[in-house]
Amino acid sequence: MKHVLTIAGSDCSGGAGIQADLKTFAAHGVYGMSVIVSVVAENTQRVIGAQNVSSTLIAGQLQAVFEDIRVDAVKIGMLPSQLVMKTVAKELKERKPRNIVLDPVMIAKNGFALMDSSLAQILADLVLPYADVVTPNIPEAEVLADMHITSIEDMQEAAIRIHGYGPSYVLIKGGHRCDDAADLLYDGNRMLWFSAKRIDTKNTHGTGCTFSSAIAANLALGKPIEKAVEGAKAYVTMAIEHALYLGKGCGPTHHFYDLYKNGLSR
């Protein structure tokens, strides 16, 4: 069995963050581990508050995992402060794990800022160089690339700019555009597009976390990047299509729909 670590914030309502990551790992048949960097009080409607975990305890969690269990891939989500970024970057430099997928979480689905946009440059300088894949949505890509994105050409330019920070691959998610949900993967040379039907639903809580975690799981399973993204996109589309009508706001996706219906593929 492959082992995948998530470094992220929690979501007590279960739809995003660490909880979504671990569900996604389980649905892909890999063993999930977690390092919690922030405890977030949120539900489908709003974020009530968040409390960051101390850098000492974050480092301790990372040490506990890496000294004992092989790590085949790492998904990184919410990094809420400069100190947390420095702590994670230091561990990545020392531990040198493979298949690092960075989801640069900045804003919750309801608009609550999970990371001050002023920290975007620090994130780019400290953490992006260690990432194999970085997966910003369009608003996050606009911040990282310091530009507005209103067209396909803008997405391509933003991918080039973000790639300049050092990640091997940049995947800009097109879900915020009004056309088909097309995502752009850039490796420094090629621009590859991945499209899926747009599903008319408000229940998309945690889709970014789920997508990046699925990519990490697929990479851990030995899939090449294109197949990892393709499989992750198919998975998150399925999860959105069968999303759960829980709560009064944006409900969560259904991480286990296919698993409950068909069991694990072999």
N, C-alpha and C positions, 0 to 999 in steps of 0.2 A: 504494500500500500504506500502511496505517496503522501507526503506531509506538507501542508501549506499553512503558513503563519500570516495572520492579519494583525496589523498595527493600526489602530483606529480608535474612534470614540464609540461609546455605547448608544443604544436607542432602547429605552425601557419599553416602548410600545412594540418592539420586535421587527419593525419593517426595514430599518436601515442600519448602517454602522456595523459594529461587531456582530450583532445578531443576524443581520442579513448575510454577512460574509460567511459565518459558520454554517448557515442553512445552505448556502450555495455550494460550499465545499462538500457538505454531506450529500447533496443531490448529485455531485459529480463523482462520488465514491472515493474522495480523498480525506485524509485525517486532518481536521482543522485545529489550529492552536491560536491563541490570541494574546496580544499585549494591549491593554486598555490605556489610552492616553488621556481620556476625558470622559466623565460620566455626565450624560446629557439627559435632562428631564424633558421629554417630548412625546407627542402623540400625533395623530393624523392631522391635527389642526394647527398646532403651534409648538414652539420650543419655549419652555418655561424658564429654563436656566441650564447652566453647565458649570461643572467644577473640574478643573484640570488636575490630573494626577501628577505628583511631584516627579521631577526628572530623575531623582534617585531611585524611586520605585519603578519608573519606566525602564531604566537601565537594569534594575534587578530582574524584572520580568523577562527582558531580552536575554540576560545571562542565563536565567533558569531554563529557557527553551534551548538556546544554542549549545549549552554545555552538555546537554543530555540527549537531545533528539535531532536527528538529521532533518534539515529544512530544504525541501525541494523547490519551493517558490515562496515569495513574500508579496502580500498585497498591503499597500500603505494607503490609508485614507486620511482622515482628519488629523492635522498637525497644528494645534491651535496657537502655538507661541514660538518665539525664536529659540527659547531654551529647549523646548521639546524637539524642534527641528535639529538643533545642534546635537542633542543626545542621540537621536535616531541616526543621523548622518555619521556620527562617531562609531556607532555599533556596526553600521553597514560597511564602513571602511575597514574595520577590524575583522568582521566575521566573513565578509565577501560572499554572501549568499547569491545563488543563481535565481534567475527569473523574477526580477523585482518589478512589480506593477504598481505605479503610483497614480492614485486618483486624487488630484489636487482639490479636495473638498473645501469650498469657501463659503457657500450659502446653502442653508437647508431649503427643502422644497417650499416651505412657507415664507421664505425670504429672510429668515434669521441668519445673521452673520456668524458662522462657525469659525472663521478666521478673518482677521483684519486684512483688508486688501493691501494695506501698506507692507504686509509681510510677504507678499507674492514674490518680490525680488529676492528676498532672503531664501524662500523656498526654492526658487530657481537656482540660486547660487550654491546652496548647501546640499540639497537632496536630489534635484533633477539629474546631476551628473552620474548618480549611482543607479538610476532607473533604466531597466531594459525597455519598458513601455510606460508612457505617461498618457493619461486618458482624460483630458479636460473636456467639459461641455463647452458650448460656445461662449457663455458669459465668462467662464474661467479662462478660456483661451484668449479672450479679449484682454483680460487683465495681464496674463503672462506674456502675451505678444505686444501689449501696449498699442492696440489698434481696435477699430470697430470692424465687426464682421457682418456683412450684409449679403454676401454672394459666395458662390463656389470659389471664385478667384481669391476672395478674402480668406477663406478657410485654408487654401493652399499656401498663401503668404504667411498666415499665422503659424501653420505647421512648420514652415521653413525657419521662422524666427525661434520657435520653441525648441526645435531640434538643435539649434545653435547652443543651447545650454548643456548639451551633452547626452541626453537619452538616446538609446539606439533607435527607438521607434516613437513616433507621436501619433496618437489616435484621437482626432477631434470628433466628438460625438455631435451629430447634426440634429438631435431631437428637438432643439429649440427653434429650428427653422420650420416654416409652414408647409414645406413639401414633404416628400417621402423621407422617412427617418434614415438618411444616408450618412455614414461615418467615413472619415478620411484617414487612411493609414499612410504615413510617410516614413521612409527609412533613410532619408538623405539623398536618395536617387529617384525612387519610384513613388508615384501617388496612386494608391489603390483605394477603390470605393467599395463599401459594403452597404447594401440597401435592404430594407425590409418594409413591409406594409406598415403604414401608420394606423395605430389602433385608437379609436375614439373612446377614451376613458380618462377619468380624473385620477384613477387609482394607480399612480406611478411612484409612490413613496419608496425610496430606496433603490431605484433602477440603476443609478450610477454605481452605487456600492456593489450591487449584484453583478453588473456587467464586468467591472474590473476584477471582481473575485472569480468570476467564471473564466476570464482570460488567464488569471494566475493558476487556477486549477488545471486548465487545459495545457498550459506550458509545463506544469509539474508532471503531467501525464505523458510528456514527450512530444506533443504536437508542435509542428513548426508554427511560427507566428501567424501566418495567414489562416491556417486551419484553426488555430486557437481563437482568433478574433471571429472567424466565421461561425465556429461552434458556440462561442459566447453570445453572439448576436442572436443566433437561433434560440438559444436558451432564454435570454432575457425577453425576447419577443413572445415566446410561449408563456413566460411568467406574467407578462403584462396582459396578454390575451385572456388569461384565466385569473386575473387579479381578484383579490378578495374585497368584498364590500364590508370592511370593518371600520368602525369609528364614524365620525361625522365629517371628516375632511378628505384628504387624499389617502385612500387606503393602500395597503401593501400589495406587492405582487405575490403570486403563488409559486414559491420556490420549489414545491414538491409535487406540482400537478402531474407532470410526466412520470415521476417516480411512483406516485400512488397508483397511477393508471397502468403503467407498463413494467415497473421494477427496474433495477439497474441493468443497463446494457452491458454485454460482455464482449 
